[in-house]
Amino acid sequence: MNMKNLAYIMFIALVAVFVSSCKEKKTRMQQVQEFRNSLSSTDTTQMLKLCNDCMDLLKAQKVESALSMLYEYNDSTKEVQPLTDKTRKQYERRFKVFPVLEYTMDYYSFQLEGVNDVKYRITFALEENPEQNGNAVTAMMFNPVKVDGVWYLTIKNGTEFDRMRN
């Protein structure tokens, strides 16, 4: 092979690498819009029912049943798995310290397959003095994820809030 042919082959290879690296990457907004366009009203209904059913179980003090509805999601592998024993115990403690006495949904939002928001305001202690109107309230946010066409329920934690802000 002469130098002219080698130079030509190298040039073609460089052009191919350049062209393949210049393919348009989707922006986050494009990914969000694509995910939202793939959803139907049934998705909204299923996702909200899953969240509300879990909240109803928590309100009924059926913490074990509620925890059996929860999963952990690995964003890099796009896989869901049942809660680990460690995470399950953390949630058990959380719902004993902050029981769900009343709840209201603040909002929900679809973003991506593994990043969605359903935020609830939870009353965990009622003011005993009727002249005071200071019930103890906290918030909780579910992150429903859709994997292989099925909705799974996860809970957002502080780390995920930090990741969303960045």
N, C-alpha and C positions, 0 to 999 in steps of 0.2 A: 504494500500500500504506500503510495507516495504522500508527501507532505500536503499537497493540495487536497487530496481526498480526506486526509485526517483532519485538516483544518475545517473542511466543509462539514464533516460529521460532528465535530466539536461545536461548530456554529449552530447546527440544527438541534443538537442536544441542549445547548444553552437557551435557544429560543423556546423549546418545549418546556424547559424548567420555568422560564420566565412567564410564559403564558399560563401554565398550570398554577403558579403562585399568585397570579393576578386575578384569579376567579373571584367574583364578588362574594364576600362573606356577608351573611345576613346580620343586620344590626339587631340588637336586643328588641327594639320596637317591632321590627319585621317578624322576629320569632314569636313575640307575644301576639301580634295580629294573626299570624298563621295558626297558632294554637287556638286562639279564640274562634277563628273561622271554622275550625274542625269540630267545635262543640255544638251540641244541640240543646234544646230546652230540656230534654231528658237528662243530659249531663248535669244541668243546674239542679233539677229536681232530685236526682240521686245524691249529688254531693251535699246539698242542704239537708236532706233527710238523714244521711249518715251522721252529719254534725249534730243535728237536733236530737236524734235518737241517743247519741252518746251523752249529750247534756241532760236529757230526761233521765237517763240511768244514774248520772251523777247526782241529780236533784233528788232522786228516790233513794239515795245512799247505797246504790248497787255499784260500788266502786269496782269490784272484781269484774263484773259484767262489762262495765264501761271500758276498763283496761284491756279486756279481751278484744275490743274493737280497734285498738290502737296498734300502729306499726311504726317501725323506723325505716327511713328511706335513705338510700345511698345515692346521692346525686351523680357521682362519677360512673357508677355501674347501672344506674336506673333500676335498682332492685329494691323491693320491700321485704322486710322480714318481721316476724313478731318481736315485741319488746324483749330486750334482754332482762334477766332477773334484776340487774342493777337499776335499769331504767324503770322497770315496773315498781320496784320498792320506792324509788324517788317520787313517782307519781302517786303512789299510795299515801306517802307522808304528806305530799302537797295537798291532796284532797281531804285528808284528815284535819290538817291545820286550816285550810281554806275550803270548807264544804260548800257545795253549791246549794244555796237556799232558794235563790231566785236567779233568773238570767234573762238577758235580752241580747239579741244579735245587734251589733253595731253596724257591720257591713260585711260584704264578701266581694272578692275580686279574683278573677282568673288572670294568671300571668303566663305560666309555662307548665309543662307536664308535671314538674316537681316543685313549682313555686306558686302557691295560691294562698289566699287569705280568707279566713272566716273568723271574724273577731267578735267575741262575746264580752259583755259586761256582767260580772258575777257578784251577787250579794252573798257574802259569807258570814255576816253577823248582822242581826237586826238591833236597832236602837230600842232599848227598853223604855225609855222615857218618851211618851207621846209628844211632849213639847219640843223635843229635839227631832230633827229629821236627818240624822247622820248615820245611816246604815253604812256598814263597812263594805266597801266595794273594791274589787280588783278586776283585772282583765285577763283573758286567755285567748290565744289565737291558734286555731287549727291550721294545718297546712295539708289540705286534701291533695293527694297526688294521683295522677291517672297513669297506670302502667298496664300496657297490653289491653287497653280498653276497659279496665276495671278501676274504680275509685277506691283508694285506701286512705285511712285517716291517720295523720301524724300530728304532733303538737309542735309548734314553733317554740324555740327557746331563745335566750338572749344572744347566743352565738349567731343564730340565723337572722335575728334583727340587725346585728352589726354587719353581717354580710350583705343584707339588702340595702343598707345605707351607703355602702361603699360602691 
